[in-house]
Amino acid sequence: MQSSEQSPRVIQLSEHLRQLCAASEHLSHACAEEQGIYLTDFRALLLIRSAQRENRTLTAGELATALNLSSGAVTYLVERLTQAGQVMRQVDPQDRRRVLLRSTERGLAAADRFFEPMYASLSPLSSQIDDAQMNRLLQVLNQINENLDQNTRRVRAGQGAA
């Protein structure tokens, strides 16, 4: 089905999502520039920070997949972040072949420069909706993210977006 056949609501939602992604990308660029680091390095810091917030750690392989990088490229990226004092590597106690990535205080501060303004602007908005509405909003956002991930996998597999 072509977009001209889609309902106006679907088109409007799609456009708002595109704008949201673009705004997030612009903010990432600005934060990376402000800190004098590569955009990919900044994205890595955000991913590692998000994992830590969820009490998880990322492996170099998981980071490579998330950033769509080769193993060699992610090794070089992790080395840059380690030398800059933003990330530390830890051997996984369960599997010594795996290396876990954790942000240092410096890395956390760099990532939080991205997140803190968002938290400040979202806080008043979140207080305007009740718990049930917030739960529904979070469900919808999760479904949108899952849909985007599925479409990315389809496109990469050569099947086109659904």
N, CA, C and O of each residue as an XYZ file, in Angstrom:
648
protein
N       0.843     -1.173      0.000
C       0.000      0.000      0.000
C       0.893      1.242      0.000
O       1.854      1.304      0.767
N       0.599      2.212     -0.829
C       1.383      3.424     -0.888
C       0.909      4.417      0.162
O      -0.221      4.341      0.645
N       1.799      5.358      0.508
C       1.468      6.302      1.571
C       0.245      7.147      1.245
O      -0.462      7.578      2.156
N      -0.026      7.397     -0.059
C      -1.203      8.189     -0.415
C      -2.493      7.453     -0.052
O      -3.550      8.074      0.057
N      -2.409      6.128      0.137
C      -3.575      5.340      0.502
C      -3.705      5.186      2.013
O      -4.708      4.655      2.489
N      -2.718      5.637      2.769
C      -2.743      5.520      4.229
C      -3.698      6.552      4.809
O      -3.976      7.587      4.203
N      -4.181      6.244      5.983
C      -5.063      7.195      6.645
C      -4.260      8.434      7.041
O      -3.059      8.348      7.296
N      -4.921      9.568      7.091
C      -4.225     10.795      7.514
C      -3.594     10.654      8.901
O      -2.546     11.247      9.159
N      -4.207      9.888      9.789
C      -3.650      9.693     11.134
C      -2.318      8.953     11.084
O      -1.379      9.303     11.799
N      -2.242      7.919     10.229
C      -0.993      7.155     10.094
C       0.093      8.036      9.495
O       1.241      8.002      9.938
N      -0.260      8.808      8.509
C       0.708      9.712      7.892
C       1.180     10.749      8.906
O       2.375     11.031      8.995
N       0.259     11.313      9.665
C       0.619     12.308     10.679
C       1.522     11.688     11.748
O       2.517     12.298     12.139
N       1.193     10.495     12.221
C       2.023      9.813     13.205
C       3.420      9.553     12.642
O       4.421      9.776     13.324
N       3.481      9.088     11.415
C       4.762      8.818     10.761
C       5.605     10.087     10.661
O       6.812     10.059     10.902
N       4.968     11.190     10.307
C       5.698     12.461     10.189
C       6.209     12.927     11.546
O       7.336     13.412     11.643
N       5.406     12.790     12.587
C       5.858     13.174     13.924
C       7.024     12.302     14.384
O       7.953     12.794     15.025
N       6.980     11.017     14.061
C       8.094     10.131     14.411
C       9.363     10.534     13.663
O      10.452     10.537     14.237
N       9.222     10.872     12.383
C      10.378     11.324     11.606
C      10.976     12.584     12.225
O      12.195     12.706     12.347
N      10.109     13.519     12.615
C      10.585     14.754     13.243
C      11.275     14.469     14.575
O      12.295     15.080     14.893
N      10.721     13.549     15.345
C      11.320     13.172     16.623
C      12.714     12.581     16.414
O      13.660     12.935     17.118
N      12.829     11.686     15.450
C      14.140     11.087     15.161
C      15.136     12.143     14.700
O      16.292     12.137     15.123
N      14.697     13.035     13.848
C      15.585     14.093     13.356
C      16.019     15.015     14.494
O      17.188     15.395     14.565
N      15.106     15.376     15.372
C      15.454     16.247     16.499
C      16.454     15.567     17.421
O      17.386     16.210     17.904
N      16.272     14.282     17.671
C      17.206     13.531     18.504
C      18.582     13.474     17.844
O      19.607     13.610     18.511
N      18.593     13.275     16.543
C      19.858     13.244     15.796
C      20.577     14.588     15.864
O      21.794     14.637     16.043
N      19.827     15.672     15.722
C      20.430     17.014     15.805
C      21.016     17.256     17.197
O      22.105     17.814     17.326
N      20.297     16.839     18.228
C      20.792     16.999     19.592
C      22.059     16.172     19.804
O      23.006     16.643     20.436
N      22.085     14.954     19.287
C      23.281     14.120     19.398
C      24.472     14.781     18.727
O      25.570     14.806     19.284
N      24.261     15.313     17.537
C      25.339     16.020     16.839
C      25.853     17.194     17.665
O      27.060     17.377     17.820
N      24.925     17.983     18.192
C      25.310     19.164     18.975
C      26.095     18.762     20.225
O      27.101     19.393     20.550
N      25.650     17.728     20.920
C      26.358     17.278     22.132
C      27.736     16.732     21.792
O      28.703     17.009     22.502
N      27.840     15.964     20.718
C      29.145     15.430     20.309
C      30.090     16.573     19.946
O      31.255     16.570     20.344
N      29.590     17.545     19.194
C      30.417     18.707     18.831
C      30.857     19.472     20.065
O      32.023     19.850     20.184
N      29.923     19.702     20.990
C      30.233     20.439     22.214
C      31.359     19.768     22.995
O      32.206     20.440     23.584
N      31.358     18.438     22.992
C      32.345     17.685     23.756
C      33.602     17.363     22.958
O      34.560     16.806     23.493
N      33.592     17.717     21.669
C      34.767     17.488     20.835
C      35.042     16.019     20.564
O      36.198     15.604     20.470
N      33.972     15.227     20.437
C      34.152     13.805     20.141
C      33.383     13.440     18.884
O      32.505     14.176     18.435
N      33.728     12.293     18.328
C      33.029     11.802     17.152
C      31.585     11.458     17.515
O      31.291     11.068     18.645
N      30.695     11.610     16.543
C      29.285     11.295     16.763
C      29.110      9.821     17.151
O      28.318      9.507     18.039
N      29.830      8.934     16.503
C      29.717      7.510     16.825
C      30.168      7.242     18.260
O      29.572      6.415     18.951
N      31.209      7.930     18.710
C      31.660      7.776     20.090
C      30.570      8.242     21.054
O      30.322      7.604     22.077
N      29.929      9.346     20.724
C      28.866      9.860     21.575
C      27.689      8.889     21.611
O      27.118      8.637     22.673
N      27.330      8.347     20.457
C      26.239      7.365     20.420
C      26.578      6.149     21.280
O      25.713      5.601     21.964
N      27.839      5.734     21.239
C      28.269      4.603     22.069
C      28.107      4.938     23.547
O      27.637      4.109     24.326
N      28.493      6.148     23.932
C      28.334      6.559     25.332
C      26.868      6.527     25.752
O      26.553      6.115     26.868
N      25.975      6.957     24.870
C      24.544      6.939     25.184
C      24.043      5.502     25.367
O      23.276      5.223     26.288
N      24.473      4.603     24.497
C      24.038      3.210     24.595
C      24.563      2.548     25.870
O      23.834      1.822     26.546
N      25.817      2.801     26.187
C      26.405      2.219     27.397
C      25.709      2.793     28.626
O      25.429      2.063     29.576
N      25.430      4.088     28.615
C      24.748      4.736     29.740
C      23.336      4.171     29.917
O      22.910      3.880     31.035
N      22.629      4.022     28.822
C      21.271      3.475     28.898
C      21.287      2.062     29.464
O      20.437      1.711     30.282
N      22.236      1.259     29.040
C      22.347     -0.105     29.568
C      22.615     -0.070     31.068
O      22.008     -0.826     31.825
N      23.510      0.793     31.495
C      23.820      0.891     32.926
C      22.603      1.344     33.723
O      22.388      0.887     34.845
N      21.822      2.226     33.156
C      20.613      2.689     33.847
C      19.641      1.529     34.056
O      18.868      1.522     35.014
N      19.685      0.557     33.156
C      18.821     -0.623     33.244
C      19.522     -1.771     33.983
O      19.061     -2.912     33.952
N      20.639     -1.456     34.647
C      21.437     -2.458     35.378
C      21.919     -3.592     34.480
O      21.931     -4.758     34.875
N      22.313     -3.224     33.269
C      22.909     -4.170     32.332
C      24.260     -3.631     31.909
O      24.575     -2.460     32.123
N      25.048     -4.496     31.309
C      26.275     -4.050     30.666
C      26.214     -4.480     29.210
O      25.537     -5.449     28.865
N      26.915     -3.762     28.373
C      27.000     -4.109     26.959
C      28.340     -4.768     26.694
O      29.348     -4.425     27.311
N      28.340     -5.711     25.776
C      29.599     -6.248     25.292
C      30.012     -5.428     24.076
O      29.205     -4.686     23.515
N      31.248     -5.563     23.680
C      31.709     -4.885     22.471
C      30.905     -5.366     21.266
O      30.596     -4.576     20.374
N      30.567     -6.647     21.231
C      29.765     -7.184     20.127
C      28.376     -6.584     20.069
O      27.876     -6.257     18.992
N      27.754     -6.440     21.227
C      26.423     -5.825     21.272
C      26.491     -4.366     20.832
O      25.599     -3.872     20.143
N      27.563     -3.683     21.240
C      27.737     -2.289     20.834
C      27.937     -2.204     19.323
O      27.383     -1.320     18.671
N      28.723     -3.118     18.769
C      28.950     -3.143     17.317
C      27.630     -3.333     16.573
O      27.369     -2.657     15.578
N      26.806     -4.250     17.056
C      25.509     -4.498     16.422
C      24.621     -3.260     16.516
O      24.004     -2.860     15.528
N      24.555     -2.658     17.695
C      23.690     -1.487     17.901
C      24.110     -0.307     17.037
O      23.268      0.471     16.588
N      25.416     -0.173     16.805
C      25.922      0.951     16.020
C      26.159      0.590     14.556
O      26.563      1.435     13.758
N      25.904     -0.682     14.210
C      26.133     -1.166     12.848
C      27.597     -0.997     12.439
O      27.902     -0.486     11.362
N      28.489     -1.437     13.319
C      29.926     -1.340     13.073
C      30.544     -2.727     12.970
O      30.011     -3.700     13.503
N      31.661     -2.801     12.286
C      32.418     -4.051     12.240
C      33.116     -4.257     13.582
O      33.224     -3.326     14.381
N      33.585     -5.467     13.824
C      34.278     -5.733     15.083
C      35.555     -4.903     15.173
O      35.907     -4.436     16.256
N      36.254     -4.711     14.056
C      37.455     -3.884     14.064
C      37.157     -2.433     14.388
O      37.886     -1.793     15.146
N      36.073     -1.911     13.804
C      35.701     -0.518     14.048
C      35.290     -0.313     15.495
O      35.640      0.706     16.091
N      34.554     -1.259     16.079
C      34.128     -1.089     17.467
C      35.318     -1.241     18.412
O      35.359     -0.598     19.461
N      36.282     -2.081     18.053
C      37.492     -2.202     18.871
C      38.220     -0.866     18.921
O      38.654     -0.435     19.990
N      38.357     -0.214     17.784
C      39.004      1.095     17.718
C      38.207      2.141     18.498
O      38.788      2.961     19.208
N      36.881      2.115     18.368
C      36.016      3.046     19.096
C      36.180      2.854     20.605
O      36.355      3.829     21.335
N      36.126      1.611     21.078
C      36.260      1.334     22.512
C      37.639      1.762     23.003
O      37.772      2.258     24.121
N      38.644      1.578     22.190
C      39.993      2.015     22.575
C      40.041      3.530     22.737
O      40.630      4.028     23.696
N      39.432      4.267     21.816
C      39.375      5.740     21.924
C      38.672      6.158     23.208
O      39.159      7.023     23.936
N      37.512      5.534     23.487
C      36.746      5.890     24.681
C      37.492      5.515     25.957
O      37.407      6.225     26.960
N      38.217      4.411     25.921
C      39.015      3.995     27.080
C      40.155      4.970     27.313
O      40.388      5.394     28.445
N      40.863      5.326     26.259
C      41.974      6.274     26.381
C      41.497      7.647     26.831
O      42.230      8.367     27.509
N      40.273      8.016     26.460
C      39.715      9.310     26.871
C      39.176      9.259     28.301
O      38.733     10.276     28.834
N      39.214      8.084     28.918
C      38.738      7.954     30.294
C      37.224      7.940     30.425
O      36.691      8.240     31.493
N      36.521      7.592     29.338
C      35.059      7.607     29.365
C      34.441      6.217     29.528
O      33.290      6.086     29.946
N      35.202      5.203     29.199
C      34.713      3.826     29.267
C      35.803      2.951     29.857
O      36.994      3.183     29.646
N      35.372      1.936     30.604
C      36.330      0.931     31.071
C      35.840     -0.435     30.631
O      34.639     -0.680     30.513
N      36.791     -1.308     30.393
C      36.494     -2.678     29.992
C      36.635     -3.582     31.207
O      37.533     -3.406     32.030
N      35.735     -4.548     31.303
C      35.813     -5.544     32.372
C      35.610     -6.916     31.750
O      34.762     -7.094     30.876
N      36.385     -7.869     32.200
C      36.191     -9.240     31.743
C      34.938     -9.784     32.417
O      34.753     -9.623     33.623
N      34.077    -10.430     31.626
C      32.851    -11.014     32.151
C      33.203    -12.171     33.079
O      33.833    -13.135     32.644
N      32.809    -12.096     34.351
C      33.159    -13.177     35.280
C      32.520    -14.518     34.906
O      33.033    -15.569     35.290
N      31.404    -14.498     34.161
C      30.744    -15.735     33.738
C      31.364    -16.332     32.471
O      31.309    -17.542     32.253
N      31.948    -15.475     31.647
C      32.539    -15.935     30.384
C      33.741    -15.051     30.091
O      33.591    -13.950     29.562
N      34.916    -15.520     30.428
C      36.125    -14.705     30.346
C      36.491    -14.304     28.913
O      37.393    -13.491     28.709
N      35.796    -14.870     27.921
C      36.044    -14.473     26.531
C      35.346    -13.163     26.195
O      35.702    -12.493     25.225
N      34.351    -12.800     26.999
C      33.559    -11.592     26.742
C      34.108    -10.410     27.522
O      34.552    -10.540     28.662
N      34.063     -9.257     26.877
C      34.469     -8.012     27.522
C      33.229     -7.158     27.710
O      32.490     -6.895     26.762
N      33.009     -6.728     28.947
C      31.873     -5.873     29.281
C      32.329     -4.422     29.302
O      33.443     -4.120     29.728
N      31.470     -3.535     28.843
C      31.786     -2.110     28.779
C      30.965     -1.357     29.818
O      29.756     -1.551     29.940
N      31.645     -0.497     30.559
C      30.976      0.336     31.563
C      31.489      1.758     31.416
O      32.663      1.986     31.126
N      30.592      2.704     31.622
C      30.988      4.112     31.605
C      31.713      4.457     32.892
O      31.378      3.968     33.971
N      32.703      5.303     32.753
C      33.332      5.904     33.922
C      32.501      7.119     34.319
O      31.529      7.460     33.646
N      32.881      7.760     35.401
C      32.173      8.996     35.797
C      32.215     10.020     34.665
O      31.233     10.717     34.413
N      33.346     10.103     33.995
C      33.485     11.049     32.882
C      32.549     10.685     31.728
O      31.942     11.565     31.119
N      32.435      9.400     31.432
C      31.528      8.950     30.381
C      30.077      9.174     30.745
O      29.267      9.560     29.902
N      29.746      8.929     32.022
C      28.379      9.172     32.486
C      28.023     10.644     32.347
O      26.925     10.985     31.909
N      28.953     11.512     32.722
C      28.695     12.959     32.631
C      28.476     13.380     31.183
O      27.620     14.217     30.899
N      29.246     12.802     30.269
C      29.094     13.143     28.851
C      27.720     12.717     28.338
O      27.050     13.483     27.645
N      27.302     11.502     28.677
C      25.996     11.017     28.227
C      24.874     11.804     28.887
O      23.863     12.108     28.253
N      25.053     12.131     30.157
C      23.988     12.835     30.874
C      23.764     14.246     30.349
O      22.697     14.819     30.570
N      24.747     14.819     29.658
C      24.531     16.123     29.018
C      23.451     16.029     27.955
O      22.809     17.024     27.621
N      23.254     14.832     27.427
C      22.192     14.590     26.457
C      20.867     14.338     27.165
O      19.834     14.884     26.779
N      20.903     13.503     28.208
C      19.669     13.070     28.857
C      19.068     14.107     29.804
O      17.847     14.258     29.845
N      19.879     14.809     30.549
C      19.353     15.717     31.583
C      18.404     16.787     31.040
O      17.347     17.004     31.633
N      18.738     17.467     29.933
C      17.766     18.448     29.409
C      16.446     17.795     28.997
O      15.379     18.393     29.132
N      16.531     16.557     28.490
C      15.310     15.852     28.129
C      14.472     15.560     29.358
O      13.256     15.750     29.350
N      15.130     15.093     30.423
C      14.398     14.810     31.662
C      13.727     16.081     32.181
O      12.576     16.051     32.619
N      14.450     17.184     32.128
C      13.900     18.440     32.635
C      12.671     18.882     31.836
O      11.714     19.406     32.406
N      12.698     18.670     30.520
C      11.556     19.093     29.707
C      10.408     18.085     29.763
O       9.249     18.463     29.592
N      10.715     16.814     30.000
C       9.650     15.804     30.059
C       8.968     15.742     31.419
O       7.822     15.301     31.513
N       9.644     16.170     32.460
C       9.087     16.079     33.807
C       7.747     16.803     33.938
O       6.794     16.208     34.441
N       7.634     18.060     33.509
C       6.328     18.720     33.618
C       5.254     18.040     32.758
O       4.086     17.982     33.143
N       5.662     17.530     31.592
C       4.696     16.843     30.729
C       4.194     15.559     31.379
O       3.005     15.245     31.314
N       5.113     14.814     32.011
C       4.706     13.545     32.614
C       3.794     13.746     33.815
O       2.995     12.871     34.147
N       3.913     14.894     34.463
C       3.041     15.139     35.617
C       1.608     15.486     35.185
O       0.699     15.520     36.015
N       1.416     15.740     33.907
C       0.085     16.092     33.406
C      -0.750     14.867     33.021
O      -1.931     14.999     32.699
N      -0.147     13.688     33.052
C      -0.911     12.498     32.697
C      -0.878     11.505     33.853
O       0.087     11.444     34.615
N      -1.945     10.734     33.965
C      -2.027      9.780     35.075
C      -1.229      8.516     34.757
O      -0.713      8.358     33.650
N      -1.134      7.629     35.730
C      -0.328      6.416     35.590
C      -0.811      5.531     34.446
O      -0.002      4.980     33.700
N      -2.120      5.395     34.310
C      -2.662      4.555     33.231
C      -2.292      5.125     31.863
O      -1.909      4.378     30.962
N      -2.404      6.437     31.706
C      -2.030      7.069     30.442
C      -0.532      6.915     30.188
O      -0.116      6.654     29.059
N       0.273      7.075     31.228
C       1.722      6.928     31.077
C       2.066      5.502     30.674
O       2.893      5.289     29.787
N       1.440      4.529     31.317
C       1.695      3.134     30.956
C       1.333      2.858     29.504
O       2.064      2.162     28.799
N       0.203      3.405     29.054
C      -0.217      3.214     27.661
C       0.763      3.896     26.709
O       1.127      3.330     25.677
N       1.184      5.100     27.053
C       2.151      5.811     26.219
C       3.451      5.008     26.102
O       4.009      4.879     25.012
N       3.921      4.479     27.211
C       5.147      3.683     27.191
C       4.969      2.409     26.364
O       5.892      1.988     25.668
N       3.789      1.797     26.438
C       3.507      0.617     25.607
C       3.564      0.973     24.120
O       4.162      0.254     23.319
N       2.939      2.083     23.770
C       2.910      2.506     22.370
C       4.328      2.802     21.881
O       4.708      2.378     20.790
N       5.103      3.522     22.676
C       6.480      3.829     22.278
C       7.301      2.552     22.131
O       8.107      2.435     21.207
N       7.104      1.606     23.025
C       7.804      0.326     22.930
C       7.412     -0.401     21.649
O       8.271     -0.962     20.968
N       6.122     -0.398     21.315
C       5.664     -1.047     20.082
C       6.251     -0.354     18.854
O       6.623     -1.018     17.886
N       6.334      0.964     18.887
C       6.923      1.704     17.772
C       8.387      1.324     17.617
O       8.847      1.076     16.502
N       9.132      1.273     18.729
C      10.540      0.885     18.663
C      10.707     -0.527     18.123
O      11.593     -0.780     17.306
N       9.861     -1.449     18.572
C       9.917     -2.824     18.064
C       9.634     -2.859     16.570
O      10.293     -3.588     15.828
N       8.657     -2.073     16.125
C       8.316     -2.009     14.709
C       9.483     -1.461     13.896
O       9.802     -1.990     12.831
N      10.113     -0.415     14.388
C      11.271      0.151     13.689
C      12.401     -0.863     13.608
O      13.047     -0.983     12.567
N      12.652     -1.598     14.697
C      13.693     -2.634     14.694
C      13.373     -3.727     13.673
O      14.258     -4.171     12.941
N      12.113     -4.161     13.622
C      11.707     -5.187     12.663
C      11.894     -4.706     11.226
O      12.373     -5.451     10.371
N      11.514     -3.462     10.971
C      11.680     -2.917      9.623
C      13.149     -2.790      9.256
O      13.519     -3.027      8.107
N      13.985     -2.423     10.205
C      15.422     -2.340      9.942
C      15.965     -3.712      9.557
O      16.725     -3.834      8.596
N      15.574     -4.748     10.308
C      16.040     -6.104      9.994
C      15.553     -6.533      8.603
O      16.303     -7.163      7.857
N      14.303     -6.198      8.250
C      13.785     -6.550      6.921
C      14.574     -5.858      5.819
O      14.954     -6.485      4.831
N      14.817     -4.567      5.992
C      15.558     -3.813      4.976
C      16.963     -4.380      4.814
O      17.443     -4.554      3.694
N      17.618     -4.666      5.933
C      18.982     -5.221      5.869
C      18.992     -6.613      5.243
O      19.979     -7.017      4.629
N      17.901     -7.336      5.399
C      17.804     -8.665      4.792
C      17.398     -8.583      3.312
O      17.273     -9.609      2.643
N      17.194     -7.353      2.805
C      16.835     -7.168      1.400
C      15.371     -7.386      1.097
O      14.996     -7.600     -0.056
N      14.536     -7.333      2.131
C      13.111     -7.581      1.931
C      12.288     -6.300      1.894
O      11.073     -6.359      1.707
N      12.913     -5.160      2.065
C      12.184     -3.900      2.063
C      11.445     -3.674      3.369
O      11.233     -4.605      4.147
N      11.056     -2.431      3.600
C      10.311     -2.075      4.814
C       8.863     -2.481      4.673
O       8.299     -2.459      3.579
N       8.260     -2.856      5.805
C       6.846     -3.242      5.786
C       5.968     -2.066      6.124
O       4.745     -2.198      6.157
